[in-house]
Amino acid sequence: MTKLGKNKVIIDCDPGADDALAIMLALNSEEIEVLGITTVSGNSPLEICTQNALNIINSCNKKNIPVFAGEDKPIKRDIEFTDEYCGKNGVCEYEFRKSDKLVERVNAIDFIYDSALKEEKLTIISIAPMSNIAKALIKYPNLKEMNIEIITMAGYYKVNSSVNAKRSEWNVLVDPEAFEIVCNSGIPMYSLGLDVSSTLKNEYIDEIIEKGNKSEKIEYLIHAKNFYLSRNLTPKSLLVDSLPIAYIIDNSIAKFKLGKVTMKYKDKIDCDIIEFNSNEDKANIYAAYELDLDSFIEILIERIFNK
C-alpha cells in the first residue's frame, strides 16, 4: 500500500448517506488528521446537514472534531430539496445518536482560510457542491496562493472509455459556478469522478456486509442499502463519497489524466456540462480514469467495518 503520510484535512460535505461513510472512513484512518468538517446545503438544507455531521462524529466517538456551517445555497442558483434519495433526515431515515455538541461559531469559509494560513499543507476533501470553497476563494483571493490541494469525487470528464454517463455529476450540477471558480483557481485538484465511481457495483455492498463485524456501522449500511432498494436506487452510490478518502489512504488505487476543464452551461442545468481536454496546455485538474476496486473495498472493510 502506498501511503501519502499524515494528511491534515478539512472535509467539506453535505451529509448525506454517502457522506456518512466517508466521514467514518476518515475518522478511522491514522493517515488522516481531520481538522474540522465544513457543511453546505446539498443533499438536504444546511441545518440538517450540519446536525448530521455532528451526529456522525458522535457515533464514531470523536467528539473533539469541530463542525463549521457554511453556505445555505449555491452561488447563483436556488436549490430544490427532495427526500427521494436521502430521506427527510438526509441519512435514509437512519437515527444516529444525537450529538449534544454545538456547531462552531466560526463560519466554514473563515475556517477554511484560517486553516490554510495555519497549516504547512492543507487538503480539502470535497464531497458536496463546492459553494463553500468558491466563496472562500472570492472572500480571500490569496487563498489560491497557499499550499492547498483539493481531492474530490465531483465531475465527469470522459477519460474512461468504458463509462458512458448521461449527464454531469450531481454536485457539479447543483452549483456549476462554484465548480468553475474552484477549477480556475490554480489550486491542484484531483477528481475521482463518475469516470471511476460508475465502475462500482451493488454487489460490493453485500461483500462489505458479509465480511464486516456486527456493529452500528454495519447496521447503518444495511439500513441505507434497504432504503435505496425500496426506492429503486443503486446501493453502490453509498460508496462514492468515500473515494477521495481512500485515495488519501492509498494513492495507488487511482490513475489520473491531467487536463483542462471548461464549462458549458446555461441557466437551466440538466445535462453534461464539462469539457475535458487532456492536450490543453493550461491544465487545471487531474481526472481519474482507472480505479483499483478490490483495494478500495478492502480499505472500507478494514477501516470502517472491522473495527
N, C-alpha and C positions, 0 to 999 in steps of 0.2 A: 504494500500500500504506500503510495506516495503522498506525503503529508506536507502541507504548507506551513506548519508550525502554528504557534499560538496566534490566533487572529482576534483582534478587538473589533467587535461588530455592533451595528445597530440593525435591528430587524424592523423594517418598515412594512406594515401589514394591515389587513382588514379582516380580522378573524370572524367568520370563515372556518368551515370544517377542514379544509385542506391546510389552512394556516396553522390550525391547532397541531397537526402532526409535525409541521416544520418547526414550530416553537419547541415542541417536545424533543425533537432531534437535536436542535441547537443546545438546549439546556442540559442534555445528557451527553455532550461531546467535549472532551477535555481540550481539544484543539481550538475551541471557540470560547471566548470570553464575551458574553453578551453585556454590553454597557447599558443598554436600555432597549425598550420596544416602543416604537412610534406607531400610532394608529391613524387611519384615514378612512373616510367613507368609501365603500366599495360593495362588498357582499351585503352589508347592512348599514344603517345610519351610524354615524360616528360614535354616538353614545353606546350603542350595543356592541360595536367592535371593540371599544375601549374596555368595557366591562368584561367581555370575553377574554381579552388579553390578560387582564388581572386574574380571572378565574383559572385560566390555563396554567399560568405561572404558579398559582396556588396549588393546583393539582400535582404539579411537579415538585412541590416543596421547595420552591426557590423564591420565597417572598422578598428577597433582597433586590430582585430585578425591578427597576423602576419602569413605569409606563407613562408615556407622554402623548396626549391627544393632539392631533393635527387638524388638517383641513376637513371640513364637513361637506365639501362639494368639489367637483373638478374646477379647473382654472377658468374655463369659459362656458361650461355646459351645465345643464341640470342632470341629475341622476335619478332614475326611476328604480325604486327598490321592489324586489319580489321575493316571496318566501319559497318560490318553486325549487330553487337549488340548495338553499341552506336552511330553510325553515324560518319561522318567525324570530327565533333567537340567534340565528346565524350559524349555529353549530348542530344542525339537523335535529333540533329539539332535544339534544342531549343536555342533561343538567350537571355541569361541572359544579363542584363545591364552590359556593360563592365566596369570593375573597372579601376580607374586611379592610383591605388596603385601599387607599385612595389614589387616584391618578395624580401625577406630579403637577405642580402649579406652572412650571415652565412649559411653554408651547413646544410642540415637536420640532418646528422649524428652527427655533433658537437652540434646542438641544442638539440637533444635527450640526449646526455651525459651531457651537461651543465644544462639542466632541472633536470636531475636525481641528480646531485650534489647539486642543489639549494633547491629542494623541499623535505619536510619531507617524503612525499609519492607521487609517480607518477604512473598514469595509462596511458598506451599506448593502444589506440584503434586501432587495426589493421584491416583494411578493404581493403587490397591490398596485392600484393606479398610482402613478408617480407624482401625484399632486403635491405631496409634502416636499419631495426632493426638488421639484421645479420651483416651488415657492421659496425654498431656501436659497436657490441659485438667483432668483430675482431679488430677494431681500439682501443677500450677501454675495455680490458679484465675485469677490475674491475667493469664494469657496472653491471654485473650479481650479484655482491655482494651488490648492493644498494637496497633501498626499492621501488621496481618496481613490478607492475603486468601488464599482457597483457590480454586484452579481445578482442576476435576476432570472425569472422564468418568463418574462414578458416578450411577446413578439413572435412573428412567423416570417421567415426570411427566404424560404425555398432553397435551402442549401442541402436538403436531404431529398434525393430524387424518389425515395420510396414513400414519401408523405405527400398527400395532396389535400391539404386543408381548404375549406371553402371560404374562410374569412380570417381576418387577423385575430390575434389572441385577445381575450376579453379585457384584460387590464389596459391594453393599448386602446381598445375601442371606447372604454369609459372616459379616458382623458388623453386623447391623442396629442393635444397641445403640450401637455406636461411631458409626455414621452419624447416629443420632438425637442423640447428645450433641453432635456437631460442628454439626449443623443448628441446634440450640437454643442454641449458644454466643454468638450475636451476631456472630461473625466473618463478614464478607462472603464469600459463596460463589457461584461461577459454575460451573454444571454443563453440560457438553456431553455429555449422557447418551444413552440409547437413542433418544430422540426425534429426534436428528440422526445418531447413529452408525449407526442402522439404514438410513439412506439411502445408505450406502456400497455399492459394487458390486464384485464379484470382478474385473471387467474392469480396475479401476484398478491392481491388482497387475501385470497384464500390461503396462499402459501404462508403469508405472514401470520394469519390467524392460527394455522396449524402448527407452526414452529414456535410461536411466541408463548411466553409464560402467562398463566392466568393473572390478570391484573386489571386495574381500572382502564389502562390504555388499550388493552385488547377489548375490553367491554365497550369502550368508546368506538373502536374501529368496527366492531361487529354492528353496533347500533347505527353508525354512519353508513356502512355498506347497505344494511337493510333499508334505511331511509332512501338512499339513492335508487335501489332496486324498486322500491314502492312507487317511485315517480318516473320510472323508465329512464333513469340516468345511468351513466357509466361509473361504477365504483372506482375505477382506475384514476379518475380525476382527483381523488383524495390524496394521491401521492405527488401531484405535480409541484406543489409549493415546497416540497422537501428537496427538490433537485439542487437548488443553489446551496443549501446547507451541506448536502452530501458532497458537492464539488469542493467545498472548502475543506472538508474532512479528507477527501482523497481526490486530488486534482487530476488523477489519471483516468477517471471514469468518463471523461468527455473530451472530444476533439472539436476544435473550432476553426472557422474561416474568418479572416479579417476582411472587413469591407465597409462600404459606405451606405448608410441608411438615408433615404429620402422619403418624405411622407407625401401621399396623395390623398387628400380628403376634402370633403365639403361640409356643409352644415350638418347633414344627416350622415351618421356613421353606421353602416351596416354591412361592410364589405371588406375585402383585402386592401389595406391602405399603405403597406410598407413595400418599398422597392429597395432591394439589396444588390449592390454591385461589388463583387469581390475584386474587380480590376481597378477600382477607383483609388486615386492617389490619396485623397483626403478621407481616409478610413476613420470611422468613429465607433465601431462595435465589433466584438468578437462573437460570432453566431455559431452555436454548437450544431454540428451536423451528424455526430455519432455519439452513442451513449452505451456504456457497459451496463446493461440492465441487471445482470446477475450480481455484480458488485454493488450496485445501488440498492437492490433489495436486501442483500446481506448486511449492508450498513444499517438500514432501517430495523431489521430484526435484531441485530446485535445491540444497537444503541437505545432503541425505544422499548422493544417488546421482550427482551431477555434480561432486563434489569429489574 
